[in-house]
Amino acid sequence: MQWVMSDAVLAKLPSREERYRMLDALKEASDGKMFLEREYSQVVRWIAEMMEADGRQEEATKLIQEIQIETYGSLQTKEKVDFILYQMKLVLARRDFVRCQILSRKISKKHISEKGLEAQKVQYFRFMVSYYVHERMTLDTAKAYQTIYDTFAANPEELDKSGNERS
């Protein structure tokens, strides 16, 4: 399964449609298999990214929301946080603030504050700023901006390497 999912193999497929069909077949093959949780989540994310690139935002959001990533025991914290952040990105693009709040509660403040997750922490709080502004929660918006500022102040070189721009 790992060999088939490697970028080298997928890149050799002649067309985008064939890559999509291959990923869909891999998704079906790994669905419900506990020992293939990581591969399943990775394939679903790739499919959702392809759908998003094709302008099928609704389908991508529905597909990605089906996964309860927080229950996957074989994934590391960083992988789970990245997946939930991608889910948050898609629901915010649809302006579905209720689902955004639900997803935000799946990321614990303890996990997001771990060393090595600074970029994810900044992204999380940027998403939360969008949510707080929509809900007119001024104090929470200010706290989120303060957390972003403090994260940059504590780890400027780490965040600059990860590609986060200061805004």
C-alpha positions as CSV (number, residue, x, y, z in Angstrom):
1,M,0.0,0.0,0.0
2,Q,2.8,2.4,0.9
3,W,4.6,1.7,-2.4
4,V,1.4,2.5,-4.4
5,M,0.8,5.7,-2.5
6,S,4.3,7.0,-3.1
7,D,4.5,10.2,-5.1
8,A,6.7,8.5,-7.6
9,V,4.0,5.9,-8.5
10,L,1.1,8.4,-8.6
11,A,3.1,10.8,-10.7
12,K,3.7,8.1,-13.3
13,L,0.0,7.8,-14.0
14,P,-0.6,9.5,-17.3
15,S,-3.6,11.6,-16.4
16,R,-5.2,13.3,-13.5
17,E,-8.3,11.2,-14.0
18,E,-6.3,8.0,-13.6
19,R,-4.7,9.4,-10.5
20,Y,-8.1,10.2,-9.1
21,R,-9.4,6.6,-10.0
22,M,-6.3,5.1,-8.3
23,L,-6.8,7.2,-5.2
24,D,-10.5,6.3,-5.1
25,A,-9.6,2.6,-5.4
26,L,-7.0,2.9,-2.6
27,K,-9.7,4.7,-0.5
28,E,-12.1,1.9,-1.0
29,A,-9.4,-0.8,-0.2
30,S,-8.3,0.9,3.0
31,D,-11.7,2.0,4.3
32,G,-12.5,0.4,7.7
33,K,-9.1,-1.2,8.1
34,M,-7.7,-0.3,11.4
35,F,-4.1,-0.9,10.4
36,L,-4.4,1.4,7.4
37,E,-5.8,4.4,9.2
38,R,-2.9,6.6,8.2
39,E,-3.0,5.6,4.6
40,Y,-6.8,6.0,4.5
41,S,-6.7,9.5,5.9
42,Q,-3.8,10.5,3.5
43,V,-5.7,9.2,0.5
44,V,-8.9,11.0,1.5
45,R,-7.0,14.2,2.0
46,W,-5.4,13.9,-1.5
47,I,-8.8,13.2,-3.1
48,A,-10.3,16.2,-1.3
49,E,-7.4,18.4,-2.4
50,M,-7.9,17.3,-6.0
51,M,-11.6,18.0,-5.7
52,E,-10.9,21.4,-4.2
53,A,-8.4,22.2,-7.1
54,D,-11.2,21.2,-9.6
55,G,-13.6,23.6,-7.9
56,R,-15.7,21.0,-6.3
57,Q,-15.5,22.5,-2.8
58,E,-18.8,21.1,-1.6
59,E,-17.9,17.5,-2.4
60,A,-14.4,17.9,-0.9
61,T,-15.9,19.3,2.3
62,K,-18.4,16.5,2.6
63,L,-15.8,13.8,1.9
64,I,-13.3,15.2,4.4
65,Q,-15.9,15.6,7.1
66,E,-16.8,11.9,7.1
67,I,-13.5,11.1,8.9
68,Q,-13.4,11.2,12.6
69,I,-9.6,11.7,12.7
70,E,-9.4,12.2,16.4
71,T,-10.3,8.5,16.9
72,Y,-7.4,7.2,14.8
73,G,-4.8,5.8,17.2
74,S,-2.1,5.1,14.7
75,L,-1.6,8.8,13.8
76,Q,0.7,11.2,15.5
77,T,-0.6,14.4,17.1
78,K,0.8,16.5,14.3
79,E,-1.0,14.5,11.6
80,K,-4.3,14.7,13.4
81,V,-3.9,18.4,13.9
82,D,-3.0,19.0,10.3
83,F,-6.0,17.0,9.2
84,I,-8.4,18.8,11.5
85,L,-7.0,22.2,10.3
86,Y,-7.6,21.1,6.7
87,Q,-11.2,20.3,7.7
88,M,-11.5,23.7,9.3
89,K,-10.2,25.4,6.2
90,L,-12.8,23.7,4.0
91,V,-15.7,24.5,6.3
92,L,-14.6,28.1,6.7
93,A,-14.5,28.4,2.9
94,R,-18.2,27.4,2.9
95,R,-18.7,29.9,5.8
96,D,-20.1,27.0,8.0
97,F,-19.1,28.5,11.3
98,V,-21.0,25.9,13.4
99,R,-18.9,23.1,12.0
100,C,-15.8,25.2,12.5
101,Q,-16.6,25.5,16.2
102,I,-17.2,21.8,16.5
103,L,-13.9,21.0,14.7
104,S,-12.0,23.5,16.8
105,R,-13.0,21.7,19.9
106,K,-11.3,18.5,18.6
107,I,-7.9,20.2,19.0
108,S,-6.9,20.5,22.6
109,K,-4.9,23.6,23.7
110,K,-2.4,21.2,25.3
111,H,-1.7,19.5,21.9
112,I,-1.6,22.6,19.9
113,S,1.0,24.1,22.3
114,E,3.5,21.2,21.9
115,K,6.9,22.0,20.6
116,G,7.1,21.5,16.8
117,L,3.5,22.5,16.2
118,E,4.0,26.3,16.2
119,A,2.9,26.7,12.6
120,Q,-0.2,24.7,13.2
121,K,-0.9,26.8,16.3
122,V,-0.8,30.0,14.3
123,Q,-3.0,28.5,11.6
124,Y,-5.5,27.3,14.2
125,F,-5.8,30.7,15.8
126,R,-6.1,32.4,12.4
127,F,-9.1,30.2,11.7
128,M,-10.4,30.9,15.2
129,V,-10.1,34.7,14.5
130,S,-12.4,34.2,11.5
131,Y,-14.9,32.4,13.6
132,Y,-14.7,34.9,16.5
133,V,-15.1,37.9,14.2
134,H,-18.2,36.2,12.6
135,E,-19.6,35.5,16.0
136,R,-18.7,39.1,17.2
137,M,-16.6,37.7,20.1
138,T,-14.3,40.7,20.5
139,L,-12.4,39.5,23.6
140,D,-11.8,36.0,22.1
141,T,-10.6,37.6,18.9
142,A,-8.1,39.7,20.8
143,K,-6.9,36.7,22.8
144,A,-6.4,34.7,19.6
145,Y,-4.4,37.6,18.1
146,Q,-2.3,37.7,21.3
147,T,-1.6,34.0,21.1
148,I,-0.5,34.4,17.5
149,Y,1.8,37.3,18.4
150,D,3.2,35.4,21.4
151,T,3.9,32.3,19.2
152,F,5.8,34.5,16.7
153,A,7.7,36.2,19.5
154,A,8.7,33.0,21.1
155,N,9.7,31.1,17.9
156,P,10.4,33.5,15.1
157,E,13.0,31.4,13.3
158,E,10.9,28.2,13.6
159,L,7.9,29.9,12.1
160,D,9.9,31.6,9.3
161,K,11.3,28.3,8.2
162,S,7.8,26.8,8.0
163,G,6.7,29.4,5.5
164,N,4.2,31.3,7.7
165,E,4.2,34.9,6.8
166,R,3.7,37.5,9.5
167,S,0.5,39.3,9.1
